[in-house]
Amino acid sequence: MTVRVVLADDQPLVRTALQMVITDAPDIEVVGEAGTGAEAVELARSLDPDVVVMDIRMPGMDGIEATRQIAAGPSSAHVVVLTTFDDDDYVYGALRAGAAGFLVKDMALDDILAAIRVVAAGDGLIAPSVTRRLIEEFAGRPAPAPERPTLDGVTEREHEVLTLVGRGLSNAEIAAELVISVATVKSYMTRLLTKLDARDRVQLVIIAYEAGLVRVRG
């Protein structure tokens, strides 16, 4: 099954580099390119791709608002933010807006392709090399006056799993931490996604922080 991708970045060189490497991947194809957030939203609506690879800083509508509109719209596309982490203060806002993944532009292109496949399959993903840094840098910056999420109906064990997800642990690491099987962790993840009405793993990370289960280290 081919993963259909829209590339949204105001830098033609970035789009060209991604286009070239995707051309060599037999299971991924670029179906559209956008140089602005507004164009990305329009392409998501008209083409209904599996994944939109989204830059944040673009002229006019930025990637955060474009992500919000795509996530709230009729398209089934998952948005993957691809940006320069060190220079971008808006990554957490993009995740809050509904992005299913966060990648950095200095990642190997093969890793970006792998991430596109993961997100297309319905899972969330944050670049492993920056997961903990992302959490520490942005998790303490919620939107103005956010409503603290309620965890009614979440069991004690599910709290533990959610806390570890918030710390950036993988399913295998959570299994080792709690001395349970990976299959059991996956079952807890499914329950948490349902109970908390979360779109994916990335949204669970955000919920864990907003609920105070994990705190930014000083």
N, C-alpha and C positions, 0 to 999 in steps of 0.2 A: 504494500500500500504506500503510495507516494505522499509525502508530507508537502503540502502547498504553503508557500511562504511569501509574505509581503515584507520588503525591506524598507524601513523608514529612517532616513538619515539625511541631513542637509549637506553632507559631504559626499560628492560623487565618487571620490576615491575609495571611501569606505564601502559604499554600495557595490562598486566594481570588484573590490577584493572579495567580498562575500559572494557575489554573483559567480566569480571565477571558481572559487572552491566548491560552491554548491553544485555547479555544473558537473563536477567530477563525482558527485555523490548520486548513485543510482536511485536512491529512495527519497530525495528531496529536490524540489524544483521551485524556482522563483517565479511567481505568477504576476507580480507587480512591484513597482518601486515608487516611493514617495519622498519628496524633499521637505515636506512640512507635516505638522500634526494633522491639519485639516485634510490633506490629501490621504494620509494614512487612514483616517476615519472613513472617508469616502470609499477607499479601496476595500477596507474591511467589510463595509456594507454591501458593496457591489460584487465582490469576488468571494466573500466568505472563506478566507484561507484558514488553514489549521493554526498557523502561527504568524504573528506580526513581530518582527524584530525591530524594536523601537529605540531610537536615540531620545534623549531628554531635551537637550537644548537645540531647538529648531525655531526658525522665524515664525511669527504669528502664533498659532496655537502650539504650545510646547508638548513634549511627550507625555507629561503627567495628565494634562487635560484630555489629550487624545486617548490615553490609556483608559481614563475614567469613562469616556464616551463609548469606547469599544466594549469595555466590560459590561456596561449597562445597556448596550444596544442589542439588536437582534442577532448579530454575528456570533458564531460559536468559536471565533478565533481566540487563542490564548496569546497574551502579550508577553514578550521577553524584552526586558530593558537591557540595552547594550550601550554602556557609557564609560567614561573615564572616571573611575571612582574617586581618585584623589582630588579632582576638581569639581565634583558635583555634590551640591548640598541638597539635592532634591530626590535622591534615590528612595528614601523612606516614604516620601510622599507618593512616589510612583507605585510602591508596593501597596500602600493604603488605597490607591486608586483602583487596584485590581490586577496589577501585573503578576503573572504566574512565575516569573523568573527574573534574576538579576545577574548579568554577566559584565565583565570588563573587557575593554577593547584590546588589552595586551594578552588576553588568553590565546592559546594556540587555536588555530582555525578548526582543527579536528575536534577540540573540546567544545567549541561553539556548535558545531554540527551535532555532536552527541547531546548537548543541552537542548537543541531544537527538537530532537527526537523524543527526549524525556518529557518535555513540556507538551508536545503534540499528543503523547500518550495519556495526558491528563494529570501528570504529576507536577509539582512545583519544584523549582531548583534555584539555589543561590550558589554562585561560584565558590567552590570549597576553599580556595585560597584567600577569600575575603569574608567568609561567613561570619566569623567572630568579630572581625573588625567592623563589618557592617552593623552588626547588632550593637556593639558598644558605642559606635558613632551616632547611629540614628534612632535606636529604639527609645531613647529618652526624649525624643522630639515629636510627640503626637500632635495632631491637628489641634487648633484652638478649642478649648473646652470640650474634649471628647467625652462621650458617655462611656463609663467604665463597663466593659462587657460582663454580663452575668454568666456564671458557670453552673447554673441550676441544672441538676440532673447528671452532672459529671461526677463519676465515682472517684474515690481516693486514688485508685490505681491509674485512672485516666488523667487525674491531675498530675501524677508523677510523669506519665508519658508526655503530656503537654509541656511540662516544665523542661524536660530534656529536649523536646523538639525546639522549644524556644532558645535553648542553649546552642542549637545548631548541630545536634547529634544526628547521625544517620540511623536508619532502622536497625542496622547491625550493631551500632554502638549502643543504642537504647536497649537492645536485647541483652547485650553483655552487661550493661549497668544494672539492669533489673533481674538478671538471671532468668530470662524467659526466651522463648524461641522467636525468630524473626517473623514467623507466621502469626504468632500471637500479637506481636507489635503491630503488624499490618491490620489485624482485626481491631485493635484499639484505635488505630489511625482512622479507620473507616467509621467507627462509632463517633469519634471526635468531630470528624468532618460533618457528619449528619447532625449531631446534637448542637454544634456551634454554628451550623449553617455556613461553613467555611468552604471557599471555592477550591483550595488546595493547601499544600503544606506551607507555602509562604504565608498565607493568611493565618494559619495556626501559629506561626512564629509571632506575628503581630498581636494576635489575641493573647498569647502568653505574656507578652510585655505589658499590654494595656491592662491586663487583669492583675498585674503585679506579681506574677509567678516567677519572673526573672527580672533582675535589676541590672542596670548598667554599673559596671565596676568603676570605682573612682581611682 
